[in-house]
């Protein structure tokens, strides 16, 4: 994986635009799930077999926040740019659970 950050620029159909939802994200390449050992619940991982520059994976918590039980295939906006959800991953701890925010 590459760099990551947090932001409020994610929106989806039905979202109250006045509500701020902080989303953490990572820039990554192919085979994220295979490389990190994350658990894929639905959909697929990033792959060189597909043009994934406008695709995202989301976790269970974001799907629940969105109120979307089957998010794969849904289009959301990331900083105003449409992106397609290609996979749903189980919630995980990416960095040390002991690291202070």
N, C-alpha and C positions, 0 to 999 in steps of 0.2 A: 504494500500500500504506500501511497505517497502522503502528501500533506493533508491536513484536515482543519476544520474550523467549526464554528457555530454560527447560525444565522436565523433570522425571522422571515426570510424571503420565500418560504414554501406556502403555496395555497392550493386548494382543491375545490371541486364543485361542492357548494353548500357551506363552505367555511365562512364564518363571521369574520369579515376583513378587519374588524376592530379588535379581534382577539389575537394576541401575540403568542405564537407557539415557537419556542426555541428548538431548533433542530440541529443536532451535531452531524457532521458529514466527513467523509474521507474521499480523497481522490484516489482512484485505484486502476489497476489494469485487469487483464484477463485472469480467470480462475481464482477470484478472491475467496470463494467458499472452500475450494479444494486446498488452497494455500493456508488459510487460517483455521480450518476445521469447523467453521460455522455450520449450523444446521439449516438447510433449505427446507422450508415448509411447503412452498408452492412456487411454480415458475422455474426459472433457470438462472444460472450464473452468467457473468460477463464472458463472452467468448469471441475469439477472432473469427468465428464462422458467421457472426452477425455484425451489422453496423450499429454499435452500441453507444455512440457519442451523445445520443439524446435519450439514454435509458438510465434507470436507477433501480437499486435494490432498497427496500425499506424493511424495517423491523416490525415486530408485533405491536410494540407500543405506538408507533406512528400510525399503523393501520387502525388500531383501536381509537386513537385520537381523531382520526379522520372519519370514524364510524363506518369503515369499509371492511367487511368481513372477507371479501374476495378481491383484493386490490390489483392482482396481476392483470395487466392489460389496460388499467386505468391511466388516464393522462392527468397529470398534475402540473402546476407551474412552479418553477424554481427561478426566483428572481425575474419573473415575468416570461420566462422561456418554457414552452411546453416540453415535458419529458414523460416518457412512458415507464410505468412500473413493470419490470420484467421478472422480479422475484421478491418473495417474502421470506425473511430469515427470522429465526428464533432470536429473541433478545439475548444479548451476550455482554460480557465485560471485555472491552477491547484493550484498555490500559489497566494498570494496577488498581484494584479496588481500594487500595490504601493511599493512593495519590490524592492530595487535597486539591480541590478545584481552584 
